[in-house]
């Protein structure tokens, strides 16, 4: 999911047509709703309605993503959705979390076991609306597509006529379809419906592409029913409604206009937004107001999917980004995916949750389950981190050599995330200008830090386009070094070739600089394990800091990074995500399952600091 502000507003405008007397309306008792019980159930499309075992069925769905939730908390989050009055959980599958390299799938590591998550939904009496992609958006890195695709210089993603992309899609489907098929409702599982791709109209207008994806699912034993989900305006413009599919509206409730597109097929709210995403540099965390819309949907017995009922966290390198079609106006998502959701980042009920539970409960004819308790949280006293290793002491011994200007990480190094260093030798100083910084560059001349350039243009971020490089001094050497840090790949709209590193010219006093040696730093487990520790105090930034904290017990906590600048945090080897002084996020969620009683190791990489500092833990994201 990732649409622009006008879609958000269409979902959040209060519906003045609702009269106060509707507050007291109770729906006619529909009888006991079927629940997944291991027996085959028939989910089908009637005339403008969903049917379950031959009776009209209201999907009351809330979205959450297993990859964004520690596996230990899956059951609690599912129970929270059920206690709010929902009967379905919507799930995105992020392809790139399951296949990081071509043909190398991981369906069990960490929180990747989506089959187990779906089975837990069944055990808890919840149906599933499955959204497996291949593209999902979701504010996730590259919209869920594997960044290894970008190693092909001219690849066209989401295009049925690019055989390289379609071969990768087929490999992905071959791997997951056998895991999905037994979980369909017709086979006794909880999956009611499968979405075909996602929000395709925001990207293209080739209906045959959607038809091809649907056919590929059917060839692999996934018979549907199928849905699509899109913005009403974009699908009207692109004419990409998939015949025979349910039509999910994203951020809209104009059912009449949508029904004119879908004919007699069901129309529902495929994504209704009780909150919204937050980008680095936003003034505050985004929120929403969905109560009036939810009342309308319940009164009219409209099916809906709340995006999201629980957001979770963009752990690791998971956070994606937005950009305009020309790759400008770049806006990376923060590490927290709290989203202003009814169930907050660590599984606690918010004021919206309680309000929504009341609204849904008033229209149902039965009592709702008790609200589960949130996992315990704790404060962690301040602990110190000291300089541990310098990036400059850990350069790769065999850098790549360029003779025709810089190239992107993916094309040159096959590196999807992390840092890359471009280094050249110059006998003179001058004005250095860099085109196509993706996404944040710190610049050094003769071993001295000179400044930074940022693709993100927000308050508190320098808008400099060039940096003065002094004349080199003999004792310092004559290297010009550009260290580039990346955010997530753009995952929405037209800017889907968002390669990282430097993708344009580098000039010194207007003269292109062609010759560069390039070092990659993927910041992965192998790289971190090989770090060479400092033998002296660091002289320039790009430093790893290490510390430990001893705990008597474990519980969820938020590590406060407000005293630091920009970088990454690992706890006992787990990458919590990115931090940045510009906010609005200053605290990173650390689940209890990543901590242990006794000593815990914390590693921080900061692009700007050379001196150590303190970190403490809090019970909440805010305040």
C-alpha positions as CSV (number, residue, x, y, z in Angstrom):
1,X,0.0,0.0,0.0
2,X,1.4,3.4,-0.7
3,X,-0.7,6.0,-2.3
4,X,-0.5,9.7,-2.3
5,X,-2.2,12.2,0.0
6,X,-5.4,12.7,-2.0
7,X,-6.3,9.0,-1.5
8,X,-5.7,9.4,2.2
9,X,-8.0,12.4,2.4
10,X,-10.7,10.6,0.6
11,X,-10.7,8.0,3.3
12,X,-10.5,10.3,6.3
13,X,-13.1,13.0,5.4
14,X,-16.0,12.6,7.9
15,X,-19.2,11.4,6.4
16,X,-21.7,14.1,7.2
17,X,-24.6,12.0,5.8
18,X,-24.5,9.8,8.8
19,X,-27.2,10.9,11.2
20,X,-26.9,10.6,14.9
21,X,-29.8,8.2,15.1
22,X,-27.7,5.6,13.3
23,X,-25.8,5.2,16.5
24,X,-28.6,3.0,17.8
25,X,-29.2,0.9,14.8
26,X,-28.5,-2.8,15.2
27,X,-28.1,-5.1,12.2
28,X,-30.5,-8.0,11.9
29,X,-29.0,-11.1,13.5
30,X,-27.3,-12.8,10.6
31,X,-26.8,-16.1,12.4
32,X,-23.5,-17.5,13.5
33,X,-20.7,-16.7,11.1
34,X,-18.8,-19.7,9.7
35,X,-15.3,-19.9,11.0
36,X,-12.3,-21.9,9.6
37,X,-12.6,-25.3,11.2
38,X,-10.5,-27.6,9.0
39,X,-13.5,-28.6,6.9
40,X,-13.9,-27.4,3.3
41,X,-15.9,-24.2,2.9
42,X,-17.1,-22.6,-0.3
43,X,-16.3,-18.9,-0.7
44,X,-17.7,-17.4,-3.8
45,X,-19.0,-14.3,-5.5
46,X,-22.8,-13.7,-5.6
47,X,-24.6,-10.7,-7.1
48,X,-22.5,-7.8,-5.7
49,X,-21.8,-9.8,-2.6
50,X,-19.5,-12.3,-1.0
51,X,-20.9,-15.7,-0.2
52,X,-19.6,-18.1,2.3
53,X,-21.2,-21.5,2.3
54,X,-24.1,-20.1,0.2
55,X,-24.9,-17.1,2.6
56,X,-23.9,-13.5,2.3
57,X,-20.8,-12.8,4.2
58,X,-19.3,-9.5,5.4
59,X,-15.5,-9.5,5.4
60,X,-14.4,-7.5,8.4
61,X,-10.6,-7.6,7.8
62,X,-7.6,-6.0,9.4
63,X,-4.2,-6.1,7.7
64,X,-1.0,-7.1,9.4
65,X,2.3,-8.5,8.0
66,X,4.1,-11.5,9.6
67,X,7.5,-10.1,8.4
68,X,6.9,-7.0,10.5
69,X,6.0,-8.8,13.7
70,X,8.2,-11.0,15.9
71,X,7.0,-14.5,15.4
72,X,6.5,-14.9,19.2
73,X,3.8,-12.2,19.0
74,X,1.8,-13.5,16.1
75,X,-0.9,-15.1,18.2
76,X,-1.4,-12.1,20.4
77,X,-1.7,-9.8,17.4
78,X,-4.3,-12.1,15.7
79,X,-6.3,-12.3,18.9
80,X,-6.2,-8.5,19.2
81,X,-7.8,-8.3,15.7
82,X,-10.4,-10.8,16.6
83,X,-11.3,-9.0,19.9
84,X,-11.9,-5.8,17.9
85,X,-14.7,-7.6,16.1
86,X,-12.9,-8.6,12.9
87,X,-13.3,-12.0,11.3
88,X,-10.4,-11.9,8.7
89,X,-6.7,-11.1,8.6
90,X,-5.2,-9.7,5.4
91,X,-1.6,-10.6,4.8
92,X,1.0,-9.3,2.3
93,X,3.8,-11.7,1.4
94,X,7.0,-9.8,0.7
95,X,8.8,-11.7,-2.0
96,X,12.2,-10.2,-1.3
97,X,12.0,-11.4,2.4
98,X,11.6,-14.9,1.1
99,X,14.1,-14.9,-1.8
100,X,17.1,-12.7,-1.2
101,X,19.1,-14.2,-4.0
102,X,17.8,-16.0,-7.1
103,X,16.6,-19.4,-6.2
104,X,17.6,-19.1,-2.5
105,X,14.3,-19.3,-0.6
106,X,13.9,-19.1,3.2
107,X,10.4,-20.0,4.5
108,X,11.3,-20.6,8.1
109,X,14.0,-18.2,9.3
110,X,12.9,-15.5,11.8
111,X,9.4,-14.3,11.0
112,X,9.3,-15.7,7.4
113,X,7.1,-18.8,8.1
114,X,3.9,-17.4,6.6
115,X,2.3,-20.8,6.5
116,X,2.5,-21.0,10.3
117,X,1.0,-17.5,10.5
118,X,-1.9,-18.5,8.3
119,X,-2.4,-21.7,10.4
120,X,-2.4,-19.6,13.5
121,X,-5.2,-17.5,12.0
122,X,-7.2,-20.7,11.4
123,X,-6.6,-21.9,15.0
124,X,-7.8,-18.5,16.3
125,X,-11.0,-18.7,14.1
126,X,-9.9,-16.0,11.7
127,X,-10.2,-16.1,7.9
128,X,-7.4,-14.9,5.7
129,X,-7.3,-12.6,2.7
130,X,-3.9,-13.4,1.1
131,X,-2.1,-10.7,-0.9
132,X,1.0,-12.5,-2.3
133,X,2.1,-10.1,-5.0
134,X,4.4,-10.5,-6.7
135,X,4.4,-6.8,-6.2
136,X,2.8,-5.5,-2.9
137,X,4.0,-1.9,-2.3
138,X,3.3,-1.9,1.5
139,X,5.9,0.8,2.1
140,X,8.3,-2.1,1.9
141,X,11.7,-2.1,0.2
142,X,11.1,-2.1,-3.6
143,X,7.4,-2.9,-3.0
144,X,8.4,-6.4,-2.1
145,X,10.2,-7.2,-5.4
146,X,13.7,-8.6,-4.9
147,X,16.3,-5.9,-5.5
148,X,18.5,-8.5,-7.3
149,X,16.3,-7.7,-10.3
150,X,18.0,-4.3,-10.5
151,X,21.3,-6.0,-11.3
152,X,20.0,-6.2,-14.8
153,X,20.6,-2.7,-16.3
154,X,17.5,-2.5,-18.5
155,X,15.0,-4.8,-16.7
156,X,11.4,-3.8,-16.8
157,X,9.5,-4.9,-13.7
158,X,5.8,-5.5,-13.6
159,X,5.9,-6.1,-17.3
160,X,4.7,-9.4,-18.9
161,X,7.0,-8.7,-21.9
162,X,10.2,-8.8,-20.0
163,X,11.2,-12.5,-19.9
164,X,13.8,-11.9,-17.1
165,X,11.2,-10.5,-14.8
166,X,8.5,-13.0,-15.7
167,X,11.0,-15.9,-15.2
168,X,11.7,-14.6,-11.6
169,X,8.0,-14.3,-11.0
170,X,7.4,-17.9,-12.1
171,X,10.2,-19.1,-9.8
172,X,8.5,-17.2,-6.9
173,X,5.1,-18.7,-7.7
174,X,6.5,-22.2,-8.1
175,X,8.0,-21.9,-4.6
176,X,4.9,-20.5,-2.7
177,X,1.9,-21.9,-4.6
178,X,2.3,-25.4,-3.2
179,X,2.3,-23.9,0.3
180,X,-0.8,-21.8,-0.4
181,X,-3.0,-24.4,-2.2
182,X,-3.7,-26.6,0.9
183,X,-4.6,-23.4,2.9
184,X,-7.5,-22.3,0.6
185,X,-11.0,-22.5,2.2
186,X,-12.1,-25.1,-0.4
187,X,-9.4,-27.4,1.0
188,X,-10.2,-26.8,4.6
189,X,-7.9,-23.8,5.2
190,X,-8.6,-20.2,6.1
191,X,-7.7,-18.4,2.9
192,X,-10.9,-17.0,1.3
193,X,-9.5,-15.0,-1.5
194,X,-6.2,-14.2,-3.3
195,X,-5.2,-10.8,-4.6
196,X,-3.7,-10.5,-8.1
197,X,-0.7,-8.2,-7.9
198,X,-1.4,-4.8,-6.2
199,X,-2.4,-1.3,-7.2
200,X,-1.3,-1.9,-10.8
201,X,-3.2,1.1,-12.2
202,X,-0.8,3.4,-10.3
203,X,2.0,1.9,-12.4
204,X,0.7,0.8,-15.8
205,X,-2.3,0.1,-18.0
206,X,-1.6,-3.3,-19.5
207,X,-4.6,-5.4,-18.4
208,X,-3.0,-8.4,-20.1
209,X,-0.3,-8.3,-17.4
210,X,-2.9,-8.9,-14.6
211,X,-4.5,-11.6,-16.7
212,X,-1.2,-13.3,-17.1
213,X,-0.5,-13.2,-13.3
214,X,-3.9,-14.6,-12.6
215,X,-3.4,-17.4,-15.2
216,X,0.0,-18.3,-13.6
217,X,-1.7,-18.8,-10.2
218,X,-4.3,-21.0,-11.8
219,X,-1.6,-23.0,-13.6
220,X,-0.1,-23.7,-10.2
221,X,-3.3,-24.9,-8.5
222,X,-4.6,-21.6,-7.0
223,X,-8.1,-21.4,-8.4
224,X,-9.2,-18.3,-6.5
225,X,-11.5,-16.5,-6.0
226,X,-9.4,-13.5,-7.0
227,X,-9.5,-9.9,-6.2
228,X,-7.7,-6.7,-7.2
229,X,-7.2,-3.6,-5.1
230,X,-6.6,-0.1,-6.5
231,X,-7.5,3.6,-6.3
232,X,-10.8,4.3,-8.0
233,X,-9.5,7.2,-10.0
234,X,-6.4,5.4,-11.3
235,X,-8.4,2.3,-12.3
236,X,-11.0,4.4,-14.1
237,X,-8.2,6.1,-16.0
238,X,-6.1,3.0,-16.8
239,X,-9.1,0.6,-17.4
240,X,-7.3,-2.2,-15.6
241,X,-10.2,-3.9,-13.9
242,X,-9.6,-7.7,-14.0
243,X,-12.9,-9.2,-15.2
244,X,-14.5,-11.6,-12.8
245,X,-12.4,-10.3,-9.8
246,X,-13.7,-8.6,-6.7
247,X,-12.8,-4.9,-6.8
248,X,-11.2,-3.6,-3.7
249,X,-11.3,0.2,-3.3
250,X,-8.2,1.8,-1.8
251,X,-9.1,4.9,0.2
252,X,-12.5,5.3,-1.3
253,X,-16.2,4.5,-0.6
254,X,-17.8,5.5,-3.9
255,X,-19.3,2.0,-4.3
256,X,-21.7,3.2,-7.1
257,X,-18.9,4.4,-9.3
258,X,-16.9,1.2,-8.6
259,X,-19.9,-1.0,-9.3
260,X,-20.1,0.6,-12.8
261,X,-16.6,-0.9,-13.4
262,X,-17.1,-4.3,-11.7
263,X,-20.6,-5.0,-13.0
264,X,-22.2,-7.7,-10.7
265,X,-18.9,-8.6,-9.0
266,X,-18.4,-7.6,-5.4
267,X,-17.0,-4.2,-4.6
268,X,-15.5,-3.6,-1.1
269,X,-13.0,-1.5,0.7
270,X,-9.8,-3.2,-0.1
271,X,-7.8,-0.7,2.0
272,X,-9.4,1.7,4.4
273,X,-7.0,3.9,6.3
274,X,-7.4,4.3,10.0
275,X,-3.9,5.8,10.0
276,X,-1.1,6.7,7.6
277,X,2.6,6.2,7.0
278,X,5.3,8.5,8.3
279,X,8.5,9.6,6.4
280,X,11.8,10.7,7.8
281,X,11.6,14.5,8.3
282,X,7.9,14.7,8.8
283,X,6.9,17.0,11.6
284,X,5.2,14.3,13.6
285,X,3.8,10.8,13.3
286,X,0.8,10.6,11.0
287,X,-2.6,9.6,12.3
288,X,-6.1,9.3,10.9
289,X,-9.8,9.5,11.8
290,X,-11.8,6.5,10.4
291,X,-14.7,6.2,12.9
292,X,-17.4,7.8,10.7
293,X,-16.4,5.7,7.7
294,X,-16.3,2.5,9.8
295,X,-19.9,3.3,11.1
296,X,-21.1,3.7,7.5
297,X,-19.5,0.4,6.5
298,X,-21.0,-1.5,9.4
299,X,-24.4,0.0,8.9
300,X,-24.4,-0.9,5.2
301,X,-22.8,-4.3,5.9
302,X,-20.0,-3.5,3.5
303,X,-17.0,-5.7,3.5
304,X,-13.7,-3.9,4.3
305,X,-10.1,-4.3,5.1
306,X,-8.4,-1.9,7.5
307,X,-5.0,-1.0,6.3
308,X,-3.5,-1.5,8.8
309,X,-5.0,-2.9,12.0
310,X,-1.5,-3.4,13.2
311,X,1.6,-2.2,11.4
312,X,4.6,-3.5,13.4
313,X,8.2,-2.6,12.4
314,X,10.3,-2.3,9.3
315,X,13.1,-4.4,10.8
316,X,16.4,-4.7,9.1
317,X,16.5,-3.0,5.7
318,X,12.7,-3.5,5.2
319,X,11.6,0.2,5.0
320,X,10.8,1.4,1.5
321,X,10.4,4.9,0.0
322,X,8.3,7.1,-2.2
323,X,9.5,9.3,-5.1
324,X,7.9,11.1,-8.0
325,X,8.1,9.6,-11.5
326,X,11.4,11.5,-12.1
327,X,12.9,10.1,-8.9
328,X,12.6,13.5,-7.2
329,X,10.8,14.3,-4.0
330,X,12.3,11.2,-2.4
331,X,10.7,10.3,0.9
332,X,11.9,7.2,2.8
333,X,9.7,5.6,5.4
334,X,10.8,5.5,9.0
335,X,11.7,2.3,10.8
336,X,8.5,2.1,12.8
337,X,5.5,1.0,10.9
338,X,3.2,2.0,13.8
339,X,1.1,3.8,11.1
340,X,-1.3,5.3,13.7
341,X,-2.9,1.8,13.7
342,X,-5.5,0.7,16.2
343,X,-3.1,-1.9,17.5
344,X,0.2,-0.1,18.1
345,X,3.7,-1.2,17.2
346,X,4.1,-3.4,20.3
347,X,0.6,-4.8,20.3
348,X,-1.2,-2.5,22.7
349,X,-4.8,-1.3,22.1
350,X,-5.0,2.4,21.3
351,X,-7.9,4.8,21.8
352,X,-8.9,4.1,18.1
353,X,-8.9,0.4,18.9
354,X,-11.4,0.9,21.7
355,X,-13.6,3.1,19.6
356,X,-13.6,0.7,16.6
357,X,-14.3,-2.2,18.9
358,X,-17.3,-0.3,20.2
359,X,-18.6,0.6,16.7
360,X,-18.2,-3.0,15.4
361,X,-19.7,-4.5,18.5
362,X,-22.8,-2.3,18.4
363,X,-23.6,-3.7,15.0
364,X,-23.0,-7.4,15.8
365,X,-25.4,-9.7,17.7
366,X,-22.9,-11.3,19.9
367,X,-20.3,-10.4,22.6
368,X,-16.8,-9.8,21.4
369,X,-13.8,-11.7,23.0
370,X,-11.9,-10.1,25.8
371,X,-9.1,-7.9,24.7
372,X,-5.7,-9.6,25.2
373,X,-3.1,-8.0,27.3
374,X,-0.2,-6.4,25.5
375,X,3.2,-8.0,26.1
376,X,5.1,-6.4,29.0
377,X,7.4,-3.4,28.4
378,X,10.3,-2.1,30.4
379,X,12.7,0.8,30.8
380,X,16.4,0.2,30.4
381,X,18.9,2.3,32.3
382,X,21.5,4.3,30.4
383,X,24.4,2.3,29.2
384,X,27.5,3.5,27.3
385,X,28.8,2.6,23.9
386,X,32.4,3.1,22.9
387,X,34.1,3.3,19.5
388,X,34.7,-0.3,18.3
389,X,35.7,-0.2,14.7
390,X,36.3,2.2,11.9
391,X,34.9,1.7,8.4
392,X,38.2,3.0,7.1
393,X,40.0,0.1,8.7
394,X,37.7,-2.4,7.0
395,X,37.9,-1.6,3.3
396,X,37.6,-4.5,0.9
397,X,41.0,-5.7,-0.2
398,X,39.9,-5.9,-3.9
399,X,37.8,-2.8,-4.8
400,X,36.1,-2.5,-8.1
401,X,37.8,-0.1,-10.5
402,X,35.8,2.3,-12.7
403,X,37.2,4.2,-15.7
404,X,34.0,5.8,-17.0
405,X,32.4,7.4,-13.9
406,X,30.4,5.9,-11.1
407,X,27.9,3.1,-11.3
408,X,25.1,2.0,-9.0
409,X,25.7,-0.6,-6.2
410,X,23.4,-3.1,-7.8
411,X,25.1,-3.0,-11.2
412,X,28.7,-2.8,-10.0
413,X,28.7,-4.8,-6.8
414,X,25.5,-6.8,-6.8
415,X,24.8,-5.1,-3.4
416,X,21.2,-4.3,-2.5
417,X,21.6,-2.4,0.7
418,X,24.2,-0.9,3.0
419,X,27.1,1.5,2.2
420,X,29.4,2.1,-0.7
421,X,32.6,4.1,-0.9
422,X,33.8,5.9,-4.1
423,X,37.4,6.9,-3.9
424,X,39.7,8.8,-6.4
425,X,43.0,10.6,-6.2
426,X,43.2,14.3,-7.1
427,X,46.2,16.7,-7.0
428,X,44.0,19.7,-6.6
429,X,41.0,21.0,-4.7
430,X,37.9,22.6,-6.1
431,X,34.1,22.5,-6.0
432,X,32.8,19.0,-6.0
433,X,29.3,18.4,-7.3
434,X,27.6,15.0,-7.4
435,X,24.5,14.1,-9.5
436,X,22.3,11.2,-8.5
437,X,23.2,10.7,-4.9
438,X,21.1,7.8,-3.7
439,X,20.6,8.5,-1.0
440,X,22.9,10.2,1.5
441,X,26.6,10.9,1.0
442,X,29.3,12.0,3.4
443,X,32.3,13.6,1.6
444,X,36.0,13.5,2.7
445,X,39.0,15.2,1.3
446,X,42.6,14.3,2.3
447,X,41.2,12.3,5.2
448,X,39.0,15.1,6.6
449,X,35.2,15.2,6.7
450,X,33.9,18.0,4.5
451,X,30.1,17.7,4.6
452,X,27.2,15.7,3.4
453,X,24.7,15.7,0.5
454,X,21.2,14.3,0.9
455,X,18.6,13.2,-1.5
456,X,16.0,13.8,1.2
457,X,14.9,17.4,1.3
458,X,13.3,18.1,4.6
459,X,13.5,20.6,7.4
460,X,16.7,20.0,9.3
461,X,18.5,18.6,6.3
462,X,21.1,20.5,4.3
463,X,20.0,21.3,0.8
464,X,23.6,21.7,-0.4
465,X,24.3,20.5,-4.0
466,X,28.1,20.8,-3.9
467,X,31.0,20.7,-1.5
468,X,34.3,22.6,-1.5
469,X,37.3,20.3,-1.5
470,X,40.5,22.0,-0.2
471,X,43.9,21.7,-1.8
472,X,45.5,18.4,-0.6
473,X,48.3,18.6,1.8
474,X,51.3,16.3,1.4
475,X,51.0,14.9,4.8
476,X,47.3,14.0,4.4
477,X,47.3,12.4,0.9
478,X,45.2,13.4,-2.0
479,X,42.1,11.1,-1.9
480,X,38.6,12.3,-2.5
481,X,36.2,9.9,-0.8
482,X,32.4,9.8,-1.1
483,X,30.7,7.4,1.3
484,X,27.1,6.7,0.3
485,X,24.4,5.3,2.6
486,X,21.1,4.1,1.1
487,X,17.5,4.1,2.3
488,X,15.0,1.5,0.9
489,X,14.3,1.3,-2.8
490,X,11.2,3.2,-4.1
491,X,8.2,0.9,-4.0
492,X,5.3,2.8,-5.5
493,X,4.5,4.5,-8.8
494,X,6.8,4.9,-11.8
495,X,10.2,5.2,-10.1
496,X,10.8,1.5,-9.9
497,X,14.5,1.5,-11.1
498,X,15.7,3.2,-7.9
499,X,19.2,1.9,-7.9
500,X,21.5,3.0,-5.1
501,X,25.0,4.6,-4.7
502,X,25.8,7.3,-7.2
503,X,23.9,7.1,-10.6
504,X,25.1,10.4,-12.2
505,X,28.2,12.4,-12.9
506,X,30.8,13.5,-10.3
507,X,32.5,16.7,-11.2
508,X,35.4,18.7,-9.8
509,X,35.1,22.4,-10.9
510,X,32.8,21.2,-13.6
511,X,35.2,18.5,-15.0
512,X,33.9,14.9,-14.9
513,X,35.8,12.6,-12.6
514,X,36.0,9.2,-14.4
515,X,38.4,7.1,-12.4
516,X,37.2,5.6,-9.1
517,X,37.9,2.6,-6.9
518,X,34.7,1.3,-5.2
519,X,34.4,-0.5,-1.9
520,X,31.1,-2.1,-0.8
521,X,29.9,-2.5,2.8
522,X,26.7,-4.7,2.8
523,X,26.4,-4.4,6.6
524,X,25.3,-8.1,6.6
525,X,26.2,-10.7,9.2
526,X,29.3,-11.8,7.4
527,X,30.7,-8.3,7.1
528,X,30.0,-7.5,10.7
529,X,31.6,-10.7,11.9
530,X,34.8,-9.7,10.1
531,X,35.2,-6.2,11.5
532,X,38.7,-5.3,12.5
533,X,38.6,-3.5,15.9
534,X,40.2,-0.1,16.4
535,X,43.8,0.1,17.5
536,X,43.5,3.9,18.2
537,X,40.9,6.6,18.7
538,X,39.0,7.2,15.4
539,X,40.0,10.4,13.6
540,X,37.0,10.7,11.3
541,X,33.4,9.6,11.3
542,X,31.9,6.3,9.9
543,X,32.5,4.4,13.1
544,X,31.0,1.3,14.7
545,X,30.3,1.7,18.5
546,X,29.8,-1.2,20.8
547,X,28.4,-1.6,24.3
548,X,26.6,-4.1,26.5
549,X,23.7,-3.9,28.9
550,X,23.0,-6.5,31.6
551,X,19.3,-7.3,32.2
552,X,17.6,-9.2,35.0
553,X,14.6,-9.9,32.8
554,X,13.4,-9.4,29.3
555,X,10.5,-7.3,28.0
556,X,9.8,-5.1,25.0
557,X,11.6,-1.8,25.0
558,X,12.4,1.2,22.8
559,X,16.0,2.2,22.4
560,X,16.3,6.0,22.5
561,X,18.7,7.2,19.7
562,X,18.0,10.9,20.1
563,X,21.6,11.6,21.2
564,X,23.0,10.1,18.0
565,X,23.0,11.3,14.4
566,X,22.3,8.8,11.6
567,X,22.9,5.1,11.2
568,X,21.9,1.6,12.2
569,X,21.4,-0.4,15.5
570,X,21.9,-4.1,16.1
571,X,20.9,-5.9,19.3
572,X,22.4,-9.3,19.8
573,X,23.0,-9.5,16.1
574,X,19.4,-8.4,15.1
575,X,19.2,-5.2,13.0
576,X,16.5,-3.1,14.5
577,X,16.6,-0.7,11.6
578,X,17.7,2.9,10.8
579,X,17.7,6.0,13.0
580,X,18.2,9.7,12.0
581,X,18.3,12.8,14.1
582,X,15.7,14.6,12.0
583,X,13.0,12.3,13.3
584,X,10.2,12.3,14.0
585,X,11.2,8.8,15.2
586,X,13.8,8.8,17.9
587,X,13.2,5.4,19.5
588,X,13.6,2.0,17.9
589,X,11.4,-1.0,18.9
590,X,13.4,-3.9,20.4
591,X,11.2,-6.9,21.1
592,X,11.8,-9.0,24.2
593,X,12.6,-12.1,22.1
594,X,15.7,-10.4,20.8
595,X,17.0,-9.7,24.4
596,X,18.2,-12.2,27.0
597,X,18.6,-12.2,30.8
598,X,22.2,-11.4,31.4
599,X,24.6,-9.6,29.0
600,X,23.3,-8.1,25.8
601,X,25.5,-6.7,23.0
602,X,24.5,-3.5,21.2
603,X,26.3,-2.4,18.1
604,X,25.7,1.0,16.4
605,X,27.1,2.4,13.2
606,X,26.9,6.2,13.0
607,X,27.9,8.2,9.9
608,X,28.8,11.3,11.8
609,X,30.1,10.5,15.3
610,X,33.6,9.7,16.4
611,X,33.0,9.7,20.2
612,X,30.9,7.2,22.1
613,X,27.6,8.0,23.8
614,X,24.7,6.6,25.8
615,X,21.5,4.8,25.0
616,X,18.5,4.1,27.3
617,X,15.3,2.1,26.8
618,X,11.7,3.3,27.2
619,X,8.3,1.6,27.4
620,X,6.8,3.5,24.5
621,X,7.5,4.9,21.0
622,X,6.4,8.4,22.0
623,X,6.7,10.5,25.1
